[in-house]
Amino acid sequence: MPDVPQNYLFRLRFPISKIPASAYKSAIKPEQLDHQFRIPFWSQYEQRDGFDKRDEDVDSLRPCDPEIENRFDFRCAWAQEGLLFTVVVAEKQKQPTWTHSTLRDADAVRLCIDTRDLKDVHRGTRFCHRLLFYPLVGESEDVAKPLAQWAPINRAKALPNAVDVAEFRMASERRKDGYAFSAFIPSGTLTGFDPSEFNRVGFHYVVRDSQFGAFVLQYAFPAPCEEDPSFWATLVLE
């Protein structure tokens, strides 16, 4: 019988700070959020034969160590008007340009958000959202820009209200060894988001990278981490 990975033995909870309205009304650069906003990742999911391959074992997950910590940075903040997050991926040796026809393999950020942080359900509710972000999409480097999509949660009992991704405020920047990306998700696009009544949010992320594989907040396959809200970490809106 295989050992249970250590990260399956506890739940993560992260306090995240509030930002003023002036901080998200224009494009955000990751450096505008200081280190207190950083949310660490537990492991790096090593790429082997494709991101969607389902026969990886737990040995493909590596705990975060100093060698890879500088490759990736994820930060999150909140306001009454919504959630803000930033991503930086560094130390990349290649900078591909992705098109709409190659999104299946593209660098991407997958977010799961439960605006009521329900830990006693194992299927998505109307408060659960799954969002996909592609930092750089275009026919050439000159026209590459961020793209967002809403995606259904497998086996969900109910769906949230229609999510208008056109309301998201996103910005991306190519860097010599990677990229920086930020997105503000307005509260009106998140069914049930009301920090004045519910100051906790269920949260999970996977940042997929064409060179490194993926950076995972806590759980990865074989756990049903993107369809079971009880696996998601908690953000405490301070």
N, C-alpha and C positions, 0 to 999 in steps of 0.2 A: 504494500500500500504506500503510495507516494506521500511524502511529507506535505503538510498544509503550508503554503507560503506564509511568511510572517505577516504580510500586509493584509491577510484575510482575518486576522485575529483581533482587530480593533477597528474602530471607526474614527475618521479624521474630522476635526472641526477647526475651522479657521475664522478668527475675527477679521473682518475687513472694514476699513475706515470709510467715512463719508467724505465726499468732495463737494465743493460749492458749485452752484450752477454755472458759473463762469468757466469752470475747468473743462466742461464737456461740450460747450456750445460751438467750439471750433475743433479742428482736427487735433487729436492728441498724439504726442510723441511719447514713446515708452519712458523716456528719461524724465517726463513730467511727474510721474508717480515714483516716489522714492522707495527705498528697500522695504519699508514697512508694509507695502501693498503686495509684496511678492508671495505667491503660493507655490510651494515646492512641488516637485514631482517625485513619485516613489521610485519609478523604474524607467529604463529605456527598453523598449520593445524592439529587438534587433530585426532588421529586415532580412528575409531570406529569399523566398520565391514569390513575393508579392504581398501586399498589405492585407488582402482579403482571404488569404489562405487560412484554413481552420484546423490545421493539424500540428500547430506549434505546441510545444510542451512548456512547462514552467521554467525550464532552463533558458528559455529565450528572453526571460525577464531578468534584468540586472538592477540591483539596488543603486540608487543615485550615489555616485562617488565623485571626488574632486576632479577626476579626469574628464568627466562628461558634464559636470555642473555648469561650466562656462559656456557650453554649447546652447543652452536654452534658458529662457527667462519668461515666466508667466506672471502677470500682475492683474489684480482685480480691485475695483472700487465701486461704490454705490452712491446714488443720490435718490431722492424721492421720485425723481423722474426716470430712473432706470439703472441699468448696470453697465459698467465700463470695464473692458479688459484689454490688455496689451500683450503681445507676444514678440520675442526676439529670438531668432535662431542664428547662431554664429558658427564659425569654423567650417563652413561649407566649402568644398572644393569646386563645386559646379553650381551654376545658377540657371536652371532650365526655365524656359518660358512655356507655360501651359496654355492650351486652347480649350474651348468648350468640349471638343471631342476627346480630350485626354484627361478629363477631370477625375476619372476613376483612379489614376495613378498620381495625381497632382499633390503637391504640398497642400496640406489642409489642416484646419482646426475644427474639431468636432466638440460641441458643447451640449451637455444635458443639464437642464434647469428644471427644478420642481419648486414652484413658488410657495408651496405649503410645507415642504420638507417632510413628507409623509414617509416614515420608515417602517410602517406596518403593512404596506402593500407591496406586491411583487409584480404588478403590471401598471403601465402608464395610466394616469388619470388625466382629466382635462387641465390640470395644473402642471403637467409635465410637457416639456418642450425639448426637441432635438434640433439643433441648428448646425449647419455646415458652413464654414467660411474658407474661401480660397484666396489667399493674400495677393497672388499675382497671376492674372489670367488675361491673355491677349494674343494677337497674332505676331507680335514682336515685343522686344523689351521696351520700346518707346510708348506703346499703347497699353501695356499690361496694367491692370488695375484690380482692386479687390472685388470679389463676388460672394454673395450670401444666398443660402437656400434653406428652406424649412424642410425637414424630413420626418416622416411618420416613425413612431416608435413601434417596433415589432410587438405584437400581441397586446397593444394598448386597449384598455377598456373603454376609453373615451378620448376624444381629440380636443385640444385647446381651440379657442377662437382662431379664425384665420389670421395667420401671421403675415403682415405686409413687410417683407424684407427691404422694400424701397425706403422705409422709414429709418433703417439703421444708418448711423453715421460711421463711415469706415475710412481708414487711410492706410496706405502701405508704402514702403520705401525700400528699394533695393540698396543693399550695402555691399561693400567689396567682398565680404565673406559670408553673406547671408541676407536676411531681410528683417524688417520691423513692421509690425501690423497692429492696428488698434481698431476697436469697434465699440460704439455706444449703442446699447439695445434699449429703446424707450420702453417705459413701463406699459404703455398702451398696447404694445405688441406681445406682452407676457401676461397671459390670463392668470388673474389672481395675485399679481404682484402688488403688494400694499405693505410697505415697511412699517407703517404706523400701527398695523394690527398684527402682522406676522414678520418678526425680525430675523427669521431663519429661512435659508434657501437651500434646497438640495442641489448638489453641484457635482459634475464630473467632466473632465476634459481628456481628450486624446489629441495630441498635435502630431500629425503624420508628416514625415519628411522623406523625400526621395533618396537621400543619402544615408541618414542615420536610422531610419525605421520609424519609430514613434516614441514620443514622450508621454507617459501615462500618469495621471494624478495618483491613482491607487490600484485599481483593479484592471485586469485585462483578461482576455480569453484564457481559460475556459469559463470564467465567470460571465454571466449575461449582463455585463456592466452597462450596456447602453439600452437595455430594455427593462431592467428591474431597478426601480427607484430606491429600494432598500440598500443597494450597494453604493449609492452616491454619498459623497462627503457632505458636510454642512458648512455653509457660509453664515456666520453670525454678523448681522448688519449692525455695527456699533455706532 
